[in-house]
Amino acid sequence: MNKFPSEAPSSWLPWLLVPIVAVLMFGLGRCVPELAAPPAEDDGHAHETSDEVWTCAMHPQVRQPDPGACPICGMDLIPLSDLGDGGSEQVQLSERAAVLARIETVAVERIATPGVDLRLLGRVEVDESRVRNVSAWIGGRVDKLYVRETGTVVRRGQPIATLYSPEVYAAHQDLLTATKSVAKLRNASDLARSSAEATLAAARQRLSLLGLSDAEIDRMAEAGAPRKSVSINATDGGTVMERLATQGQYVEAGAVLFRVADLSRLWVQLDAYESDLPALMEGQSVDIEAEALAGERFTGEVAFIAPMLDARRRVTRVRVEVDNEDGRLRPGMFVEAVVRGGAAVEAKQKPLVVPVTAPLFTGRRSLVYVELPATEPGGRPIYVPRVVELGPRMGELYPVVAGLAEGERVVVHGAFAIDADLQIRGGASMMTQTNQSEDQRELERVEPDPKLRGQLAAVMSAYLDMQVALADDDWHAAQAAGARLAEASQAVAPASDSAAAQAWAVIGPAIEKHANDAAQSQAIEGARGAFLHLSALSQQIVSVFGNPLAVPLRLAFCPMAGANQGAEWIQAGEVLANSYFGESMLSCGEFRSTIDPGQYLLAATGGLANVSSEGG
């Protein structure tokens, strides 16, 4: 108890001094003037850090104030300013952005028709064109069959049956009687002799009408007694596929007794699914192997592709013709066939191709990015989007039907990054460009006067010239037709402030633009790209103004054009001529409707309408 008062001041004193010192320091701070902070160095870096916006090349909706990884895909963010300059339809990446996007380009080139080997299953069948019927040339009873089994091989002229025919018996009796009469009356009067000769000629004519040859009739005239039966001979050699007659059976004239087939050449019917059809063409080489003939290989060519599809099995028949002189193949055998890619018939020029990584697909459209050279030495290249028309995929390549020229460079890696940049800037990226059908505007139908109809007829005639030229793979003729089409379009002059003038103000400039594109194209693919737009515009002409020509027009459709989405065109004549593929697939497609002179095309439904000026 005596130590407590003496120890308390020494142990508590530090704790009492702490708040006293804090109060004093606060008071002194209020009294001393505030010291100015030293100015920060303006090296530009701090300004960049605070104002720079970072985005993702693949997901342009991502915007962050600091660098890092994209929260969606994990890619490194890039500065928005690094995406470079460019107009609404072009992109010019900075060096850093190009490296990050890993941009790679290749040149568009022409190569031999790309192809993919296709494996199909099928079976061996008889060549229908080599099947013959052996018929009874006269009615009667089948007395004897010399060929009783199917599968028997017969030669041409071989007797295969005999028929008892009362009609032949009676006619032969008349022939013998007439022959004897002529012999007896050889020294008689002219009247008697001529009468006997006329009777003989009539008897011979009767037998000839029954189907007997002159040589056979001569032999019958020398016979001692009338023949009771006649021989039926094989008209063609081959293998008996079917026996329809039975011994003792009565048959009429023309009745089929046997069916004989020549098996030295056979058909192999292959089953091809819908997805296989783009890779199949007539003339392709085919290697065939039969399970029953292990190690043996037969070759043939695709001779026919059936125009119809089996609705239940979803396959179509592909016919291959195969030589079978040694008889190794037999009808009914199951076979496996390999259809070699590429047609045996060479096209007039090799197709343009691009790698499968080049195009971007959005619905019905195919889009590639084309690299344009820098506008100044040492500058950065420019990338522009280009809508293209592609053929069916062949392995790792797409054939280019329209839209590109040989030697142009297309982006094969990094196209999505370029498109994202264009999308950030609000340009015509693949997501913002409209399909061709969306570009077509609904216009009011017009009844043209004779002058306007003549001007429109010149436009349609030039378009049809281009259609024929492209179907013939004649690029220079297509260029010339494009020039004429542009001139004809400029010459169309509807009455001002009329419905026709309003409609032509929409159609005319577009026709002129694409016609000039065709005239100035660097390859036939460029002309076909312009023709794709001109075909849509020509349909608008016929929809709005009617068919201005004096001949019917046909609206045709190819399901394989437009990147297998289908495309239409207008042509004259009744033989389909595909302008999108030319000689390589000239007959691919179908006619959808016929537009007679003065008739209108209902663009929305593909139907037709006859509209007069009173009916609007």
Secondary structure in CASP SS format (residue, H / E / C, confidence):
PFRMAT SS
TARGET T0000
AUTHOR 0000-0000-0000
METHOD secondary structure of the structure
MODEL  1
M C 1.00
N C 1.00
K C 1.00
F H 1.00
P H 1.00
S H 1.00
E H 1.00
A H 1.00
P H 1.00
S H 1.00
S H 1.00
W H 1.00
L H 1.00
P H 1.00
W H 1.00
L H 1.00
L H 1.00
V H 1.00
P H 1.00
I H 1.00
V H 1.00
A H 1.00
V H 1.00
L H 1.00
M H 1.00
F H 1.00
G H 1.00
L H 1.00
G H 1.00
R H 1.00
C H 1.00
V C 1.00
P C 1.00
E C 1.00
L C 1.00
A C 1.00
A C 1.00
P C 1.00
P C 1.00
A C 1.00
E C 1.00
D C 1.00
D C 1.00
G C 1.00
H H 1.00
A H 1.00
H H 1.00
E H 1.00
T H 1.00
S H 1.00
D H 1.00
E C 1.00
V C 1.00
W E 1.00
T E 1.00
C C 1.00
A C 1.00
M C 1.00
H C 1.00
P C 1.00
Q C 1.00
V C 1.00
R E 1.00
Q E 1.00
P C 1.00
D C 1.00
P C 1.00
G C 1.00
A E 1.00
C C 1.00
P C 1.00
I C 1.00
C C 1.00
G C 1.00
M C 1.00
D E 1.00
L C 1.00
I E 1.00
P E 1.00
L H 1.00
S H 1.00
D H 1.00
L H 1.00
G C 1.00
D C 1.00
G C 1.00
G C 1.00
S C 1.00
E C 1.00
Q C 1.00
V E 1.00
Q C 1.00
L C 1.00
S C 1.00
E H 1.00
R H 1.00
A H 1.00
A H 1.00
V H 1.00
L H 1.00
A H 1.00
R C 1.00
I C 1.00
E E 1.00
T E 1.00
V E 1.00
A E 1.00
V C 1.00
E E 1.00
R E 1.00
I C 1.00
A C 1.00
T C 1.00
P C 1.00
G C 1.00
V C 1.00
D C 1.00
L E 1.00
R E 1.00
L E 1.00
L E 1.00
G E 1.00
R E 1.00
V E 1.00
E E 1.00
V E 1.00
D C 1.00
E H 1.00
S H 1.00
R H 1.00
V E 1.00
R E 1.00
N E 1.00
V E 1.00
S E 1.00
A C 1.00
W C 1.00
I C 1.00
G C 1.00
G E 1.00
R E 1.00
V E 1.00
D E 1.00
K E 1.00
L E 1.00
Y C 1.00
V C 1.00
R C 1.00
E C 1.00
T C 1.00
G C 1.00
T C 1.00
V E 1.00
V E 1.00
R C 1.00
R C 1.00
G C 1.00
Q C 1.00
P E 1.00
I E 1.00
A E 1.00
T E 1.00
L E 1.00
Y E 1.00
S C 1.00
P H 1.00
E H 1.00
V H 1.00
Y H 1.00
A H 1.00
A H 1.00
H H 1.00
Q H 1.00
D H 1.00
L H 1.00
L H 1.00
T H 1.00
A H 1.00
T H 1.00
K H 1.00
S H 1.00
V H 1.00
A H 1.00
K H 1.00
L H 1.00
R H 1.00
N H 1.00
A C 1.00
S C 1.00
D H 1.00
L H 1.00
A H 1.00
R H 1.00
S H 1.00
S H 1.00
A H 1.00
E H 1.00
A H 1.00
T H 1.00
L H 1.00
A H 1.00
A H 1.00
A H 1.00
R H 1.00
Q H 1.00
R H 1.00
L H 1.00
S H 1.00
L H 1.00
L C 1.00
G C 1.00
L C 1.00
S C 1.00
D H 1.00
A H 1.00
E H 1.00
I H 1.00
D H 1.00
R H 1.00
M H 1.00
A H 1.00
E C 1.00
A C 1.00
G C 1.00
A C 1.00
P C 1.00
R C 1.00
K C 1.00
S E 1.00
V E 1.00
S E 1.00
I E 1.00
N E 1.00
A C 1.00
T C 1.00
D C 1.00
G C 1.00
G E 1.00
T E 1.00
V E 1.00
M E 1.00
E E 1.00
R E 1.00
L C 1.00
A C 1.00
T C 1.00
Q C 1.00
G C 1.00
Q C 1.00
Y E 1.00
V E 1.00
E C 1.00
A C 1.00
G C 1.00
A C 1.00
V E 1.00
L E 1.00
F E 1.00
R E 1.00
V E 1.00
A E 1.00
D C 1.00
L C 1.00
S C 1.00
R E 1.00
L E 1.00
W E 1.00
V E 1.00
Q E 1.00
L E 1.00
D E 1.00
A E 1.00
Y E 1.00
E H 1.00
S H 1.00
D H 1.00
L H 1.00
P H 1.00
A H 1.00
L C 1.00
M C 1.00
E C 1.00
G C 1.00
Q C 1.00
S E 1.00
V E 1.00
D E 1.00
I E 1.00
E E 1.00
A E 1.00
E C 1.00
A C 1.00
L C 1.00
A C 1.00
G C 1.00
E C 1.00
R C 1.00
F E 1.00
T E 1.00
G E 1.00
E E 1.00
V E 1.00
A E 1.00
F E 1.00
I E 1.00
A C 1.00
P C 1.00
M C 1.00
L C 1.00
D C 1.00
A C 1.00
R C 1.00
R C 1.00
R C 1.00
V E 1.00
T E 1.00
R E 1.00
V E 1.00
R E 1.00
V E 1.00
E E 1.00
V E 1.00
D E 1.00
N C 1.00
E C 1.00
D C 1.00
G C 1.00
R C 1.00
L C 1.00
R C 1.00
P C 1.00
G C 1.00
M C 1.00
F E 1.00
V E 1.00
E E 1.00
A E 1.00
V E 1.00
V E 1.00
R C 1.00
G C 1.00
G C 1.00
A C 1.00
A C 1.00
V C 1.00
E C 1.00
A C 1.00
K C 1.00
Q C 1.00
K C 1.00
P C 1.00
L E 1.00
V E 1.00
V E 1.00
P E 1.00
V C 1.00
T C 1.00
A C 1.00
P C 1.00
L E 1.00
F E 1.00
T E 1.00
G C 1.00
R C 1.00
R E 1.00
S E 1.00
L E 1.00
V E 1.00
Y E 1.00
V E 1.00
E E 1.00
L E 1.00
P C 1.00
A C 1.00
T C 1.00
E C 1.00
P C 1.00
G C 1.00
G C 1.00
R C 1.00
P C 1.00
I E 1.00
Y E 1.00
V E 1.00
P E 1.00
R E 1.00
V E 1.00
V E 1.00
E E 1.00
L E 1.00
G C 1.00
P C 1.00
R C 1.00
M E 1.00
G C 1.00
E C 1.00
L E 1.00
Y E 1.00
P E 1.00
V E 1.00
V E 1.00
A E 1.00
G C 1.00
L C 1.00
A C 1.00
E C 1.00
G C 1.00
E C 1.00
R E 1.00
V E 1.00
V E 1.00
V E 1.00
H E 1.00
G C 1.00
A H 1.00
F H 1.00
A H 1.00
I H 1.00
D H 1.00
A H 1.00
D H 1.00
L H 1.00
Q H 1.00
I H 1.00
R C 1.00
G C 1.00
G C 1.00
A C 1.00
S C 1.00
M C 1.00
M C 1.00
T C 1.00
Q C 1.00
T C 1.00
N C 1.00
Q H 1.00
S H 1.00
E H 1.00
D H 1.00
Q C 1.00
R C 1.00
E C 1.00
L C 1.00
E C 1.00
R C 1.00
V C 1.00
E C 1.00
P C 1.00
D C 1.00
P H 1.00
K H 1.00
L H 1.00
R H 1.00
G H 1.00
Q H 1.00
L H 1.00
A H 1.00
A H 1.00
V H 1.00
M H 1.00
S H 1.00
A H 1.00
Y H 1.00
L H 1.00
D H 1.00
M H 1.00
Q H 1.00
V H 1.00
A H 1.00
L H 1.00
A H 1.00
D C 1.00
D C 1.00
D C 1.00
W H 1.00
H H 1.00
A H 1.00
A H 1.00
Q H 1.00
A H 1.00
A H 1.00
G H 1.00
A H 1.00
R H 1.00
L H 1.00
A H 1.00
E H 1.00
A H 1.00
S H 1.00
Q H 1.00
A H 1.00
V C 1.00
A C 1.00
P C 1.00
A C 1.00
S C 1.00
D C 1.00
S C 1.00
A H 1.00
A H 1.00
A H 1.00
Q H 1.00
A H 1.00
W H 1.00
A H 1.00
V H 1.00
I H 1.00
G H 1.00
P H 1.00
A H 1.00
I H 1.00
E H 1.00
K H 1.00
H H 1.00
A H 1.00
N H 1.00
D H 1.00
A H 1.00
A H 1.00
Q C 1.00
S C 1.00
Q C 1.00
A C 1.00
I H 1.00
E H 1.00
G H 1.00
A H 1.00
R H 1.00
G H 1.00
A H 1.00
F H 1.00
L H 1.00
H H 1.00
L H 1.00
S H 1.00
A H 1.00
L H 1.00
S H 1.00
Q H 1.00
Q H 1.00
I H 1.00
V H 1.00
S H 1.00
V H 1.00
F H 1.00
G C 1.00
N C 1.00
P C 1.00
L C 1.00
A C 1.00
V C 1.00
P C 1.00
L E 1.00
R E 1.00
L E 1.00
A E 1.00
F E 1.00
C E 1.00
P C 1.00
M C 1.00
A H 1.00
G H 1.00
A H 1.00
N H 1.00
Q C 1.00
G C 1.00
A E 1.00
E E 1.00
W E 1.00
I E 1.00
Q E 1.00
A C 1.00
G C 1.00
E C 1.00
V C 1.00
L C 1.00
A C 1.00
N C 1.00
S C 1.00
Y C 1.00
F C 1.00
G H 1.00
E H 1.00
S H 1.00
M H 1.00
L C 1.00
S C 1.00
C C 1.00
G C 1.00
E E 1.00
F E 1.00
R E 1.00
S E 1.00
T E 1.00
I E 1.00
D C 1.00
P C 1.00
G C 1.00
Q C 1.00
Y E 1.00
L E 1.00
L E 1.00
A C 1.00
A C 1.00
T C 1.00
G C 1.00
G E 1.00
L E 1.00
A E 1.00
N C 1.00
V C 1.00
S C 1.00
S C 1.00
E C 1.00
G C 1.00
G C 1.00
END
